[in-house]
Amino acid sequence: MCPMHLTTCDMRALYINLDRSPDRRRWMEEQAASLGLTLERIAAIDGTSLTEAPPPGLPAGALACFQSHRKAWEMVANGEDRHVAIFEDDIHMSPDLPGFLGDASWIPDDADIVHIERVREHCIVMNRRLKAVDRALYRTVSENSGTGAYLVSRACARRLVAEFTDVGREFDLDLLDRNLLGLIIYKLVPALCIQDEFLERPKFPSGIGRRQRAKQREGKLRREISRQLGKFRRGISAILGLNAPVRIRVGFR
């Protein structure tokens, strides 16, 4: 396990940052230095400079964010590392993060993505807890989104590059919440990261303006649908004696 604050950790770590956001770059590099992490910067695609029009209803910044993550996936797909950490540039990192990036033995062999940030307060997961150092891992079912901090396997990155090429909505919803590709996604609880916009007193204005309005519009309806589906799944699982999905609190520390 990588000693916190002392040595450079082993897992490759990338962060996505716009050229016009040097304050966020400083923020990420200062955090990394204080934690003993080495981060590689990826120049984000700027929504103000897109050569193609986004689909109707999708902000240009959201399309640019998707394309920026595709750049990261291509780097992972073409690299040698089995798992790589990907961050957006407004993440607040837990002091415990280096310990998790220094030893990948806690990552399940079948994991495509391990989601390590807290976006929503709750997440629906399969009721089977795996130990991950001093935290827990659960297979996700729904109510999971956000691409501020996650680990992706090389095999998954290759699939994302090949198959996840177009979007018509916020791409994290299709990737993580609806899981349209049928990936094996785990949630780390409590989370190791949280995006600045979800703190009570954010440091930065939104750089891509992509999430809050869409989630406010969809949030109430999705929560009710998820609640009803959860009741249905739990009822069926109880009848059949199966492992029922549960709604857990994510947390961050």
N, C-alpha and C positions, 0 to 999 in steps of 0.2 A: 504494500500500500504506500502510495506516495505521501511522505510527510508534508503536512500542510505548511505553507509559507516558506518552505526550505528548498525544495528541488523542483526542477521542471518535470511535469507529469508526462506519461508515455503516450496517451491517446492524442492523435492529431486533432486539433481544434481550429475551426474556421469561424470568422465572423464577417457579416455582410454590412458594408458601410458605404454610404453615398459620398462622393468626392466633396459635395457641398456641405457636409456635416462633420467638420473637423472637431467640434466639441464632443460629438458622440465617439469619434475615434479616440480622443484623449481619454474619455471616460472608460472605454473598454481596455485600453492599454494600461491605464493606471490600476484598474481592478486586477488585470492579469499580473502586473508586476507585484502587487501587494500579496497575491495568492501564489506566486511562483509558477504561473501558467505561461505557456507560449501560445499565442494566438496568431493565426495567419489571416491577413485581411483580404477580403474579396471586394473589389470595387463593384458596388451595386449598380444595377441599371436604373437610370433616372426616369421617372414617369413623365417629367417635363420634356424629355428628349426622345420619346418613342417615335419610331417611324411607321408604326401601325396603329390603327384606332382600336381601342379596347371594345369588347362586346358591349351591347347596350346594357346600361345599368351597372357596369363594372368600372370603378374609378381607374384612371390611368396608373395611379400609384399602386393599386392592387395587382394589375397586370405586370407592372415592372417588378414588384416584389416576387411574384411567381417566377418570372424569368431570372431574377437574381438567385433564387433558390435552385433553379435548374442549373445555373453555373456551378453552384456548390456541389450539386449531385454529380455533375459531370466530372468534377475534380475527384470526388470519392470513387466514382465508377472506374476511373482510369488510374487510380492509385493502388497502393499495395496494402493499405490498412484494412483490417477486417471491420472495424467500427470507427466512425469519425463523429466528433461533436460539431454541431452547427448552431451558431448563435446569431441573433439580430443585435444591432448595436445599442439598444437601450435596455439591455438585460441587467438586472441586479443579481449578483452571484452570491450564493451562500459561501461562508468560510469553509464548508465541508466539501465543496465542489472538487478541489484537487484530489482528494482521497478517492473519489469515484472515477476520475479520469486517469488515475495512476495505476489502476488494476481493474481490468475488464472482466475478471473472473465472475463477478456478480451478474453479468448480463446473460440472460438465458440463451442457449444455443439457437433457439428457433426465432429469436427476436428480429424483426425487420426494423422496427423503430422503437426506441425507448424515449418517451416524452418526459422531460425533466423540469417542466415549468408549470407554474400555477396561473391559469387564466380564469377559468370559472371556479367558484368556490367548491363545487361538487363535480363528481364524475361517476358515471354508471360503469361498473366493472363486473367481471365474473368473480364470484365469491370464493376465490382461491388465492390465498396470500403466499407469496414467495419472499424469502428474506433477501435483502440486498444491503449488506453492511448493517447499518443501524436503522434502515428504512424498510419499506415494503414495496413489492411490485405486484401489480394486478394486470390481467388482460383487460383491455378496454372494450366497452360495448357502445357507449354513446356519451353525449355531453362532454366531449373532449375536443379542444381546438387550440389554435395558436402555434406559430412556428418560431417563437422566440428562442427556444432552447430544446434541442432534441439530439439524440444519437441515432445514426443511420448506418446500417450494415452496407458493405460494398455490394453484396448481391441485390439488396433492395434498391440502392442507388442506380444500379444498372437497369433495373426494371422501371424505376421512375423515369429515367432518361428516355427509355424506349417507349413507354406506354402512357405516361402522364404528360402529354404534350400541349393540351389546350384546356382553357378554363372559361367558364361563363359566369362564375361567381367567385367569392373569396375562396382561394384554393385550399386553405387549411380546413375548411368545412368538409370538402370532398375527401381530402387526404386523411384527416384524423377523426372527424365526427361521423360522417357517413361511411368512411372507409370503403370507397367505391372499388378499390383494387383488391380488397380482401386481404390486407396485410395483417401480420401478427404484430400488434402494437401493445406495448406495456406502458403503464403509468407508474412513475416513481412517487411514493407518498411517504412523508411530505416532500414537496418539490424542492429542487436545488436552485431554481431561478424564478424570477418574476419580472415581467416587463414593466417598464417605468410607468406606462399609462394606467396600470392597474393599481398603483400606489395611491394613497390618499393625497400625497403632495408630490406630483410628478416633477422631475427635473427638466424634461424636454417637451416641447410641443410635438404633436404627431408629425413624423417625417413623411408619411405616405397617406395619411387620412383615410384608412381603409377599413377600420373595424367597428368603431363605436356605433355609428348610425345603423349599419347593417345588422349588428347584433341586437340593438334595441328593437328594431323592427321585427326580427325573427325570434328574439329571445322568449317573449311571452308565449307565443304559439308553440315553439319547440319544447319549452318546459312542460306545457300541458300535455303535448303528445308523448313526450318521454315519460311523464308520470303515468299516463294511462297504459302505455306499452309496458312500463315496468311492472305495473300491477298485473297485467295479463301474463307476462313472462313468469313472474313469481308464482302466480296461481297455477300455471301449467307445470312449472318445475316442481312445485309442492306435490301436485297430483302424481307426477311421474317419478318423484324421488330424485330429481336432478339437482345440480348445483345452480342455484338461482342467482341472477344478476342482482347486485345491490348498489345503492347510491352511497358513495363515501365522500367525506370531506377531504379535500386535497391538502390544504395548508402549504406553508413555505417556511423553511428555516435553514 
